[in-house]
Amino acid sequence: MSQFPSRDGCLLVGGVPLPLLSARAGGTPFYAYDRGLIADRIAGLKDALPEAVHLHYAIKANPMPAVVDYISARTNGLDVASLGELQLAMDTGIEPDHISFAGPGKTDMELRAATACGVIVNAESEGEIERLAAIGNELGIRPALSIRVNPDFELKSSGMKMGGGAKPFGIDAERIPAALKKVESLDLDWRGFHIFSGSQNLRQEAIIEAQKKTLDLACRLADHASTPLRWLNMGGGFGIPYFPGDTRLDLKPISEHLFELTGILKRRLPEATPVIELGRYLVGESGIYVCEVVDRKESRGEIFLVTNGGLHHHLAASGNFGQVIRKNYPVAIGTRMNESRTETVNIVGPLCTPLDIIAAKVDLPRARTGDLIVVFQSGAYGLSASPQYFLSHPAIREMLV
Ligand SMILES: *Cc1c(COP(=O)(O)O)cnc(C)c1O
């Protein structure tokens, strides 16, 4: 992939050749994230977005503490969805008021921790609102709360839909007026709404449409509140290209539209801070997964490169994390970047399951035992979204380079 240059046939991450990185890691397999690429991505976004729009990082995309720390210093806030993520966010030292806590099924323990930290809780149900108020009373703290709305529209052509129809996320839009009444009857510091309709979208028109509908909905619902809306998390959904034919998102029309929206917001909800929360768009393209060819074998005319890494570290690349039809992530032989003669191979992991495929029938330079396989677009939903303990192979290392 173009974001990683190479020298003398070896891929470079942050200017460091792959074999040296491997030595630093204590060997393969490992994940490496390029901090320069993360910084560039965030800087590009900040240039494109209106200044009034706050940029948040959704930690679940990549919760490596060094990555979270690095990003927190460059964004306006962090979004968390568990006690563990909350603690990671608090450890960065950012203002608790710039942390929001979403996710269905928050336990009393999590609500208590969120209240004690002073972060904004995105309530996902009427029950959560009541439990949060009771916990606030118990701790003598007035909890900050935003209501997650399950919108009455869907984000079109999104990889994962998280709003519209019947969903475990948020409170249905039509029930928000009643939920606001409940909030106002309790001792809660209502800030606004969280409206997240989906993720991994590569169509700027779909994102623009969702943002427009989100603002319309927020304005309509805010009319039912007796205090002004101060906070509007409009979700994100910015996708990254993974597969052949995927085209990079064009930020320009999204940016132009956001300038228009912030104008409308200023008139209609003048006290509201708009927030965009992004995960994979900030980190996905900065990361690679690296494993090593352990065996090269042939079976009935096909070549198999068997590696020491697989779905236990990178479930998404194996096609088992939300893909309907399995497609290959972009891969390379990271130690043979300047060889142009190729052969067709299957790259598989060491697990005793036919699901453990890294790439099927790809054309790559001829690799031998000891060569390093690189899986690109692996900075998000990699290690933390994988069943590391399956088959009891050793744990792997992550590096921010
Ligand atoms: C997962 C999630 C995100 C991040 O999604 P990406 O596709 O990684 O940008 C943002 N907001 C919420 C509420 C999420 O659950």
The ligand as an SDF file (V2000), in Angstrom:
LIG
                    3D

 15 15  0  0  0  0  0  0  0  0999 V2000
  -17.6190    1.3590   16.8340 C   0  0  0  0  0  0  0  0  0  0  0  0
  -18.1290    2.7030   17.0300 C   0  0  0  0  0  0  0  0  0  0  0  0
  -17.4840    3.7900   16.4110 C   0  0  0  0  0  0  0  0  0  0  0  0
  -16.2810    3.6320   15.5270 C   0  0  0  0  0  0  0  0  0  0  0  0
  -16.5740    3.0640   14.2980 O   0  0  0  0  0  0  0  0  0  0  0  0
  -15.4880    3.1140   13.1320 P   0  0  0  0  0  0  0  0  0  0  0  0
  -16.1010    2.3940   12.0090 O   0  0  0  0  0  0  0  0  0  0  0  0
  -14.2630    2.4510   13.6380 O   0  0  0  0  0  0  0  0  0  0  0  0
  -15.2370    4.5610   12.8390 O   0  0  0  0  0  0  0  0  0  0  0  0
  -17.9730    5.0510   16.6610 C   0  0  0  0  0  0  0  0  0  0  0  0
  -19.0400    5.2300   17.4590 N   0  0  0  0  0  0  0  0  0  0  0  0
  -19.6900    4.2190   18.0540 C   0  0  0  0  0  0  0  0  0  0  0  0
  -20.8490    4.4890   18.9180 C   0  0  0  0  0  0  0  0  0  0  0  0
  -19.2530    2.9200   17.8650 C   0  0  0  0  0  0  0  0  0  0  0  0
  -19.8910    1.9100   18.4520 O   0  0  0  0  0  0  0  0  0  0  0  0
  1  2  1  0
  2  3  1  0
  2 14  2  0
  3  4  1  0
  3 10  2  0
  4  5  1  0
  5  6  1  0
  6  7  2  0
  6  8  1  0
  6  9  1  0
 10 11  1  0
 11 12  2  0
 12 13  1  0
 12 14  1  0
 14 15  1  0
M  END
$$$$
